[in-house]
Amino acid sequence: MNVMETRLPGVKLLEPPVYGDHRGFFTESYNEKTARENGILHAFVQDNHSLSVEAGVLRGLHYQLQPKAQTKLVRVTAGAIYDVVVDIRRGSPTFGQWQGFILSAANKRQLLVPQGFAHGFCTLVPNCEVQYKVDALYAAEHDRGIAWNDPALGIDWPVSKPILSDKDAKHPVLAQAEINFVYEG
């Protein structure tokens, strides 16, 4: 497995080996031993799967507060997305900075999103299926979000008028969001 560091410390882009022939392909989407050998020590406890029927669906930017914060391992099994992470750890040298990645069924890349980062994605084509592992169960009382179009973040989304849930349309900007993550360098 090829594990690439990103410009946001802790966020990793993973490329699992893919073995293909005239029948299709085979890949191990997750192997605990291989993950540990690459410094990914999270114990994942829940798998999530979403379908977005239309291109331009934007989900995010989501996170859960401590003590129910989640690390996510995100992959796309159908279609393609523009996946974004934002550092929301107070005191971090990259606080408020974001980075975007193309994840697709074709490239088989995965993104490790550690606790202390908000996460969201926008579908680039119809019928996108996103699957992700988390290391903490969903906790509605700790569920929070940041506005996808916060001008202070300046995220360069591939759409100007995304399809949003009612919840995602009402998130506050980062400066007004409830966050309790502290950078521990």
C-alpha positions in Angstrom: 0.0 0.0 0.0 1.3 3.4 -0.9 0.6 5.9 1.9 1.2 9.6 1.1 1.4 12.4 3.6 -0.5 15.6 2.7 0.2 19.2 3.6 -2.2 18.8 6.6 -0.4 16.8 9.3 -2.2 13.6 10.1 -4.3 13.5 6.9 -3.1 10.7 4.6 -3.9 9.6 1.1 -3.8 5.8 0.6 -3.4 3.9 -2.6 -4.0 0.2 -2.1 -2.6 -2.3 -4.6 -5.1 -3.2 -7.3 -4.7 -6.5 -9.3 -6.6 -6.5 -12.6 -7.1 -8.7 -15.5 -9.7 -9.4 -18.3 -12.3 -10.3 -15.5 -12.0 -7.0 -13.6 -9.9 -6.3 -10.5 -9.2 -7.3 -6.9 -8.0 -5.1 -4.0 -7.9 -5.3 -0.3 -9.8 -2.2 0.7 -8.6 -2.6 4.3 -6.1 -4.8 6.1 -5.4 -4.0 9.8 -1.9 -5.4 9.7 -1.0 -3.3 6.6 -2.6 -0.2 8.1 -0.6 -0.6 11.3 2.6 -1.1 9.4 1.8 2.3 7.8 1.2 4.1 11.1 -2.6 3.9 10.9 -3.4 2.6 14.4 -7.2 3.4 14.6 -9.6 0.7 15.7 -12.6 1.2 13.3 -15.9 0.3 14.9 -18.5 1.3 12.3 -18.9 1.3 8.5 -21.0 3.9 6.7 -22.3 3.9 3.2 -24.0 6.8 1.3 -25.5 7.1 -2.1 -25.8 10.5 -3.8 -28.1 10.2 -6.9 -27.2 13.5 -8.5 -23.9 15.2 -9.4 -23.4 18.3 -7.3 -24.6 16.8 -4.0 -22.5 18.3 -1.2 -22.3 16.6 2.2 -20.5 18.5 4.9 -18.5 19.9 6.5 -19.0 17.4 9.4 -17.3 16.4 12.6 -18.1 15.2 16.0 -17.0 16.9 19.2 -14.7 15.3 21.8 -15.1 12.9 23.5 -17.0 11.3 20.6 -14.8 12.6 17.8 -14.2 10.3 14.8 -11.3 9.4 12.6 -12.6 8.4 9.1 -11.2 6.3 6.4 -13.1 7.3 3.2 -13.3 5.6 -0.2 -15.6 5.7 -3.2 -17.1 2.5 -4.6 -19.1 4.1 -7.4 -18.6 7.4 -9.2 -16.2 10.2 -8.1 -16.1 12.9 -5.5 -14.2 16.0 -4.5 -13.3 15.3 -0.9 -12.3 18.1 1.4 -10.8 18.3 4.9 -10.4 21.3 7.1 -8.1 21.6 10.1 -10.2 22.7 13.1 -7.6 22.1 15.9 -7.1 25.3 17.8 -3.4 26.2 18.0 -2.5 24.1 14.9 -0.1 25.8 12.5 -2.6 24.8 9.7 -5.8 25.8 11.6 -8.5 26.8 9.2 -6.6 25.5 6.2 -8.2 23.0 3.8 -7.1 20.5 1.2 -9.1 18.7 -1.5 -8.7 15.3 -3.1 -10.4 13.4 -6.0 -11.5 10.0 -4.8 -13.2 7.7 -7.3 -14.1 4.1 -8.0 -11.6 4.3 -10.8 -8.5 5.5 -8.8 -9.4 3.4 -5.6 -7.7 6.0 -3.4 -8.7 6.4 0.2 -8.5 9.3 2.5 -7.7 9.1 6.3 -9.3 12.0 8.0 -8.1 12.2 11.7 -10.1 13.6 14.6 -9.8 17.4 14.7 -10.7 17.8 11.0 -14.0 18.7 9.5 -14.9 16.6 6.4 -17.1 17.0 3.4 -17.5 16.0 -0.2 -19.2 17.0 -3.4 -20.2 14.4 -6.0 -18.7 15.0 -9.5 -21.0 12.5 -11.3 -24.4 10.9 -10.7 -24.9 7.8 -8.5 -21.9 8.2 -6.2 -21.4 5.7 -3.4 -19.1 6.6 -0.6 -18.1 4.2 2.1 -16.2 5.0 5.2 -15.0 3.5 8.4 -15.0 5.4 11.7 -13.3 4.8 15.0 -16.2 6.0 17.1 -19.9 5.4 16.9 -22.2 8.2 15.6 -23.3 10.4 18.5 -26.1 12.9 17.5 -25.5 15.1 20.5 -21.9 15.6 19.4 -22.6 16.0 15.7 -21.5 19.5 14.4 -20.7 21.2 11.1 -19.2 24.2 9.4 -20.7 26.1 6.4 -19.5 24.6 3.1 -19.2 28.2 1.7 -17.5 29.9 4.7 -15.7 32.8 2.9 -12.8 32.7 5.5 -12.0 29.1 4.4 -12.3 29.9 0.7 -12.8 26.2 -0.4 -12.7 25.9 -4.1 -15.7 23.5 -4.6 -16.5 22.3 -8.1 -20.1 23.7 -7.8 -21.5 27.1 -6.9 -25.0 25.9 -6.2 -24.7 22.5 -4.5 -27.6 20.2 -3.5 -27.6 20.4 0.3 -29.5 18.8 3.1 -31.5 21.1 5.3 -29.0 20.5 8.1 -25.9 21.2 5.9 -27.5 24.5 4.6 -27.6 25.8 8.2 -24.1 25.2 9.6 -22.2 28.2 11.0 -19.0 29.5 9.7 -15.8 28.3 11.4 -15.4 31.4 13.5 -18.8 30.7 15.1 -18.7 26.9 15.2 -18.5 24.9 18.3 -15.2 23.1 18.3 -13.2 21.6 21.2 -10.1 20.3 19.4 -6.7 21.5 20.5 -3.5 20.9 18.6 -1.0 18.8 20.5 1.9 19.2 18.2 
